[in-house]
Amino acid sequence: MLKKILIFSALGLLGFASMQVPFSYVIGGQDQHFSLFDFMAPSFGGFVGSIWGALAVIAVKFFNVLAHGATFDTTTIIRLFPLAAGALYFGLKKYKAVAAVIPLVSMVFFIMHPEGRQAWYYSLYWLIPVAAVFAKKSLVLNSLGATFTAHAVGGVAFLYAFNLPAEVWIALIPVVFVERMLFTAGVALISLSTNTALAWLARLRGMQFVSPLVRAEYVASREFLRRNL
């Protein structure tokens, strides 16, 4: 039990620290911004399991709001959940198809909205995590699916909360492509480097307790390159 508490505490501290490093601003987000945590959060699901990873992400974001004395306005509440959905997707090993339900449901709700219906093709991005479930298993595809799952949840939530016009969603299509490719690369690199470092630590005397965190298929090796290239 103590080891689990230490592991969650370490993830929490790393997550909180990474949230202090801004990356880019959220369109329509009222001074909200993406941070380094957006790259790290999906991998939480890989370290401690999908459900616990999602809960850890929500806990980190919740604590960050309290630590900065911010208010739980609509935008802040919305942003508690997209990364948790990404961690859930990333962490699932069995029943991976279950994760595909999230972006599919998001597509339905997006197209049901009057503004979303006029920009329905924006939601086609959310077929990517569905396709990734049934494609070759790799870190890059899992990272791609996770970041677009988070994007789907956040996109629908912002649409219904702020009624953003169709013109905004259409204008965002090329921006989303560049942004999500950067997030995919970041999630994959952080997961690879962290798993490799943890695998090395687990071989040291007295550090074997970190071995349950290691996702062996995401440790840098020749086998990893064969699976992912």
Secondary structure, 3 states (H helix, E strand, C coil): CHHHHHHHHHHHHHHHHHCCCEEEECCCCCCCEEECHHHHHHHHHHHHCHHHHHHHHHHHHHHHHHHCCCCCCHHHHHCCCHHHHHHHHHHCCCCHHHHHHHHHHHHHHHHHCHHHHHCHHHHHHHHHHHHHHHCCCCHHHHHHHHHHHHHHHHHHHHHHHHCCCHHHHHHHHHHHHHHHHHHHHHHHHHHHHHHHHHHHHHCCCCCHHHHHHCCHHHCCCHHHHHHHC
